[in-house]
Amino acid sequence: MKNLFTLLLLVNISFIGQAQQRTSNHGNRFEQLGTELRTPNVYRTGSGAPGHMYWQQRADYEIDVELDDQNQKLYASELITYHNNSPDILSYLWLHLDENVRDRDADNYKAASTTIRNRMSFDALKTIETHDEDLGFKIEFVQDANGNDLPYTINQTLMRIDLPTPLASGEKIQVRIKWWFNISDRLVHGGRPGYELFSGDGNYLYTTAGWFPRMAVYGDYEGWHNKQFTGRGEFALPFGDYKVNMTVPADHVIGSTGVLQNPDDVLTAAQRERFEQSKTAENPVMIITREEAERNEKSKSTDKKTWTFHAENVRDFAWTSSRKFIWDAMGVDIEGKKVMAMSYYPKEAYSLYSRYSTQAVAHTLEVYSKFTIPYPYPVAISVEASNGMEYPMIAFNYGRTAPDGTYSAATKYGAIGVIIHEVGHNFFPMIINSDERQWTWMDEGLNSFMQFLAQQEWEPDYPQRRGPAHKIVDYMKSPKDLLEPIMTNSENIVQFGANAYGKPATALNILRETVMGRELFDYSFKEYARRWAFKHPTPDDFFRTMEDASGVDLDWFWRGWFYSIDNVDIAIDHVEWYKIDSQNPEVENARRREEFAQQEEGTFNIRNREIGMEYLSDRKPTIIKDFYNSYDPFEVTDEQKNAYTRLSATLTPEEKALLNGEWNFYEMQFSNIGGLVMPLILEFTFTDGTSEMRKIPAEIWRLNEGQVSKVFKFNKEVASILLDPYRETADVEEDNNHWPRNLQPSRFDAFKQQNTPRGAANDNNPMQKAKGGR
């Protein structure tokens, strides 16, 4: 027997499971991140908020561009006004030339790992190592505002402009650049910008992005962000205002970042009237109908029109152009402000996009605004362009139908999902402007998490791809040589989608539902968005803000989920069942007699021996029989009664209630096999069919990260125990999550109908330990 509070005796009922031999370890996973995070300063505080001397640069653009639809070329010039808001003196400027990633001599072709397959297309063979097409920027000049040439150096996808006079803090400079390039076939060369030729009608659809020399970020934590573009890690850019004039064939329709400034010049009176109606419509209104789009497809005009767009406080500018576009729109109320949700799509996507696209845009704005900040821009656009990529106010998405206009459920949900995801990127990273080249998860992971919430609100049974914890299990249990921490540069990730999208989305879902709770998480997440809207946050700022606004120490969580490749595998190793010995001989002796009778079946026991003795006594009764033939070990004696009377006299009413309460105690031992410390979430099912949940915080692992024990008290007998019953921790091995071990790791009714431990054993009886095990 074991003493409890020097007064109560616990009787061991049964032993279930097999304890694992583990070495005690602690002081690793619960240590503060400390030096892993940047030292707080006047620019970025220890709370995760911008400091009182936070600064960031600004770049404004005036651009004129013309699309050559006959030869698939783009010609443009720009005037950049660059504001040096830093405390530093700058002797040169760095700009991104992302279109150079398609140059025939680009390093990304040479550095890419390639292989030969049994069947390969001509296009695939042509692009092995390099290609023969003349792609990439053709810079005609770089000048100052007065037309004087400025020296510049192009290094792959970057351009450095050397300044004749250093740019002092608080000053600005204007730079003029003229360029052109051959537009690439997006279906051959991949990527997001380029053209798509519709062979059936001979028309092109252009998705124009990364199309102009753009200022790189100069920031407080790394200086110039001059990291090459290889096609995976996307971009980080300063905010600014844009004035863009786009000259295209007269029968083309343009969708763009910003607001159209000259509708009278490019739209018919009927189209302008429909647009006005759409602002207050409850459902999307066709601005350009399918019939009008089909007429445009056939016109092939040689005339030109110029569309003018203005955009304020954006970090990039993208547009699309085609004579194939159908265009619909509707106004969405975002906290009292009217935002235009719009879609552009060819007839090949009509039956799907006319029904869902703009509705999905509106839904995204409403849900994201609820969890972050109110959407601040006047427009949000979804373009069906057979890929998925985001830019301020505009996104290129997927969603073609079959030729007869039908579509599968997979196509439908795929289209809705990608629209929500890409439009959602307006928030992460277009507004909360993280660096996608350094930390892909800060835009893709956060946005995938928000996409999960938006899809839940779109349809309760939406077929989620990422977010639910069990969806990441296969990745988490991959071989270690195929894993990297989430905090890994984008170009170095092997399983990119799982690492940068799925795992952080899952981690945030677990943080919200299991670790912090919705109220604390939602408040902190909104605070992060509010603090860093239109600024440049780092992971440090996110981690610190989530803790600062919630009052929850989350360093152990960041360390495990974001800095390690550990997985979650927590096992129920060992269960022991105890009951209190009430010391009342009338109760305890009767209980022991009954238990002894239950246990003797099928064993060589006292009754067996008594039968044998009686047989022998026929021959020599006086010799064989003795005291034990008549002794009853469970008889209540006066000595036992008196002892109980004396004990009772010393007890308080509360102690008597506890002593006689028929409590069941279950001592459980758990092991952390996977390495990730997580809360213990347990469902206890009792012999009467009822159940009860218990949740133990992850801090239980603080003093021993490998193995812990916990005692649970119930006034009913436990029939079965299930760890992580709702599959909310991403446990990679569920076979060790349940007791008894012969149960399947599920929550079906059959789980609650298995054999259960019963009775109580005499602690002096060699058979006190009931059979059980793994």
Salt bridges, closest charged atoms under 4 A:
GLU36 OE2 - ARG559 NH1 3.47
ASP60 OD1 - ARG58 NE 3.11
ASP60 OD2 - HIS83 NE2 3.10
GLU66 OE2 - LYS304 NZ 2.29
ASP69 OD2 - HIS252 NE2 3.68
ASP69 OD2 - ARG323 NH1 3.19
ASP98 OD2 - ARG214 NH2 2.32
ASP98 OD1 - ARG437 NH2 3.29
GLU99 OE1 - ARG102 NH1 3.72
ASP123 OD1 - LYS126 NZ 3.40
GLU133 OE2 - HIS189 NE2 2.56
ASP134 OD1 - LYS138 NZ 2.44
GLU140 OE1 - LYS178 NZ 3.66
ASP162 OD1 - ARG160 NE 2.81
GLU196 OE1 - ARG186 NH2 3.47
GLU196 OE2 - ARG400 NH1 3.02
ASP201 OD2 - LYS324 NZ 2.66
ASP201 OD2 - LYS347 NZ 3.32
ASP220 OD2 - ARG44 NE 2.80
GLU222 OE2 - HIS225 ND1 2.91
GLU234 OE2 - ARG192 NH1 3.41
ASP241 OD2 - ARG58 NH2 2.93
ASP251 OD2 - ARG323 NE 3.02
ASP264 OD1 - ARG272 NE 3.08
GLU276 OE2 - LYS279 NZ 3.02
GLU292 OE1 - ARG274 NH1 2.91
GLU294 OE2 - ARG290 NE 3.10
GLU297 OE2 - LYS324 NZ 2.53
GLU297 OE2 - LYS347 NZ 2.90
ASP316 OD2 - ARG214 NH1 2.73
GLU348 OE2 - LYS324 NZ 3.31
GLU348 OE2 - LYS347 NZ 3.43
GLU384 OE1 - ARG400 NE 2.42
GLU390 OE1 - HIS425 NE2 3.76
ASP435 OD2 - HIS225 ND1 3.25
GLU436 OE2 - ARG315 NH2 2.40
GLU444 OE1 - HIS421 NE2 3.07
GLU444 OE1 - HIS425 NE2 2.92
GLU457 OE2 - LYS370 NZ 2.67
GLU491 OE1 - LYS227 NZ 3.72
GLU513 OE2 - ARG512 NH1 3.29
GLU513 OE2 - ARG518 NE 3.04
ASP522 OD1 - ARG512 NE 2.73
GLU527 OE2 - ARG530 NH2 2.61
GLU527 OE2 - ARG531 NE 3.09
ASP540 OD1 - ARG38 NH1 3.66
ASP541 OD2 - ARG44 NH1 2.63
ASP548 OD2 - ARG531 NH2 2.73
ASP566 OD2 - ARG29 NH2 3.49
GLU576 OE2 - HIS574 NE2 3.09
ASP581 OD2 - ARG592 NH2 2.70
GLU588 OE1 - ARG591 NH2 2.06
GLU595 OE2 - ARG591 NH1 3.36
GLU600 OE2 - ARG607 NH1 3.99
ASP632 OD2 - ARG593 NH2 2.86
GLU662 OE1 - LYS579 NZ 3.67
GLU683 OE2 - ARG747 NH2 2.63
ASP688 OD2 - LYS716 NZ 3.47
GLU692 OE2 - ARG694 NE 2.85
GLU705 OE1 - ARG29 NH1 3.11
GLU734 OE2 - ARG727 NE 2.93
